Every structure is written in structure tokens, then in C-alpha cells.
Amino acid sequence: MSLIRSRGVTRLATLCSLLLAAPVSAQTISPLAHLLAPPPLAHAPDVVLTRDTGERRVQLVTDGRTSAAQLARRYGVARGRLTALGGAPGVRVWDLALAPVTAQRAPAKPASVETYRVRPGDTLAGVAARFGLPLVDLLGVNLDRTSLDRLIPGTALNIPTGPRGLLVRIKPGQSALSLIAGYGADLVATAQANDVLPTELRVGDTLLLPGIRAEGFAEALAQRREAERRAALLAQRQAQYERFLTWKKGRERARLEARYEAQERYEQYLAWKNSPERQARIQAYERQAQYEAAQAAAQARARAAASAQAVTPQASAQMAGTGSRTLAWPMRSYRLTSRYAERDIEFHRQVFHGGIDLAAPYGTPIYAAADGTVTESGYGDYGLNVYTTAGSSLLIYGHMSRAAVVAGQQVTQGQLLGYIGCTGICTGPHLHFEVRLSGQTVDPLALLP
């Protein structure tokens, strides 16, 4: 940049020194006259604008034959605005004081640069292709771009329709000539591209520097795009890693919660293990085991209890009406878990236990204890139960899983009635066997062999 700037300054200094020191002829200044002279002197070969001091004062170089009156007429100003500054042989230098600017004007912009409003879906590359421009030339007249990708609909873009180059805005402390020299642009080509004398431009105006390409700017935006792509990729990977960490923490938390729940269940088990309810149940099981170990004695006591319950000869006679002298056990394999009128569980404390409970695995066959007629086969007071009658006696088989007979069917002693289950109110698979004589329950053990 310093090399370009020094070359531009040298070029301008050389141009000014030649115009001020060397004899000026028509052949020397005529190529610049139509570009640099004011409109009244558009074809005058003897007037050349050399510099603008920024105070609305212009220095003019003429040959020795031009008078102040002629210059005043040509510029349309009063004679008093022209001051002779001297010069070299055959050359005179004049100072022209221009009238102060009273009206504000809009910032100047080259006529060859048009404005395009961005449409939805537009990209810089797409707009450049639409107008037949290389992307670097489109960027050269849009130096305010910060990205190659982000375009907001409605945003204004500059489109060069003439000379291609760099479109810069003159900032405070700068001038058109300093920018031309700094970028190493050609003075005459710049005046032609902007269609205005560079010295007429001021702060806020835009200046097109033809031949200057924004390759460095395009490369910087491309590098920024790549940096943003990499940053987005890193952010995506970071987000994935953070989601993984969150999932991992959630899994560890679930494991800990499961462990805590297992510990809590174990502590509840320990509490139940030492609870009075479990101890009472253990004692009940021990009593049952003791009962089974002395089954013969228990049956004797049961017969005595049956006598105490007033099983009269009349009742025996009623049972004789079943077709057999005594009942048969309704199961081949069983375990007596609850006796007649026993209050061993909470339900038997609330409701009188009018039969005996014979425990066995699910599906164990149940047989008729006596001949009779099936009066009920289905769900009732004891879950899925079967009622049979013989005379005034009623036999009840409760909590079955499946019945093998139907109501109205005649059965004989030992015939299959159904299978062990746990329907209705029960604590495990068993048969509730109940005997009723004339509507009153009696202890079945008193009637069984």
C-alpha cells in the first residue's frame, strides 16, 4: 500500500510541477482541458485546474496573453475575485475565489453506479451473475459488506454499469486527490469515470477509482466465511458433546435412583421381616404344622367339637339321605390351612368361617364328596363355586379356577367337579369346603372319615 501511495503522490507532483514550471502549449494541455476546465471554458486550451485548497479557492494557469477580464468573463465572476499570483515566462498563475456554497446538496455518486434492492433469496454471487459481473467487481463497489452470504431483503446494493473499480466514500480529513494518490489510480481515468472534477468532490461524496480491484477485500470475506463455517461446526460438535454429557448424567442419575429404590425396598422388606404381622403369620404357620403333625388327635378333637355343635342323630339321618353313610374327602392331595370357625386371618375375624380350607396347587382336581344334584355352577359368594344338594344337605365347593359340571347335572361321590383356583376373596389357591344341614353350617371334619 505504501508503494502504491508513493507512486500516486509522485505522479501528481510530477503533473503539477510540469504544469507550473514548463511552458504551457496547446499541445500540452489540450488533452486535459475538456476534463478539468469549468463548463464556460469546456474548449479553452489555456486554462487548467491545478488544485483545490478546500476553501473554495481555485488556482488557474494561463499563458501570458490571457487577462483577468477575460478570465472573469469566462468564469462568470466579478473581476475582484481574480488575483494574479505571478508565474514563469509565458505562464501566469491566478487565484480564483469562488462564491460560498449556500445550498446543501446530496452526496455525489457516479452516474454509472446504479442501486439494486435485494430480493428474498438473493446472494452476492447470484446478483453478480445476474448483472454479468465478477464477484470481486461487485464487492469493489460495496465495501460495506461484512459477509458473502447474509443479504437482508430491501438492502441497497451498488451495481457498476460502466467502468469497474473501487467505490470509496470521502471521509473527514480526506480528499479525492489524496484517495487517488493513495490507491494509485489514474487521475484522468478517475475524472472520466466519475464525470466530475475530483477537486469538486467533498467529504461524504463517493469516488469511483477505476482499475482498482477489491481482491484483498474479497479474500478477507472468504476467510471470514470459512472462519464462521468452522465456528458453526465447532459449536455443533460442542452442542452434541453437551447433549451426550447431559444424557450420561441422566443415565447415572437413573442408576442411582434405581439403586436407592432397591435399597428402599430392601429396607421395607427388613421392616416387614421384623414386623408383628409377619411374626403372627409365622406363628400361624407353626400352629398349622403342629396340627398336621398331630392330625389324628386334631380329627378327634374336631369330632368332639362337632358333638358340641349339636350334630344330632337327626342331622346324621339327614346326611344319610346323601346316599352314603359318610362324606368322602373332596381332594386326593391337600393341606388343611384353616378349620371350621377358626379366626386365623383378618377376613375370618370379620366373617364367620363356616367351612374348612384345603390348600393345593392351581389346577388340582376337586371331586364330589357325596352323591347329589348340582344346583349352582358359576360365580357366587365364594368366587367360582359349585353347590350340590342331597335331601336337606348342601355341599359348597368354593374358589375354583374352572368348573367341570353344570347346574341340574346329577353327580356321584368321587366324580370330578372342577379344579383348584383363587377366585373371589382368597389369599392363595385352595378349596373352601362347606357343609350345610337344613341351612345351618356344621364342621365338615365331623362328617369326613
Secondary structure, DSSP 4 states (H G I P E B T S, - for coil): -HHHHHHHHHHHHHHHHHHHHSPP-HHHHHHHHHHHS-GGGTT-TT-EEEEE-SSSEEEEEEETT--HHHHHHHHT--GGGEEEEE-STTEEEEEEEPPPP-S--PPP--TTEEEEEPPTT--HHHHHHHTT--HHHHHHT-TT---SS---TT-EEEEESSS-EEEEEPPTT--HHHHHHHHT--HHHHHHHHTS-GGG--TT-EEEEET---HHHHHHHHHHHHHHHHHHHHHHHHHHHHHHHHHHHHHHHHHHHHHHHHHHHHHHHHHHHTSHHHHHHHHHHHHHHHHHHTHHHHHHHHHHHHHHTT--HHHHHHHHTTSSSS---S-SS-EEEE-TT---SHHHHHS---SEEEE--TT-EEE-SS-EEEEEEEEETTEEEEEEEETTEEEEEEEEEEE---TT-EE-TT-EEEEEB--SS-SSSEEEEEEEETTEEE-GGGT--
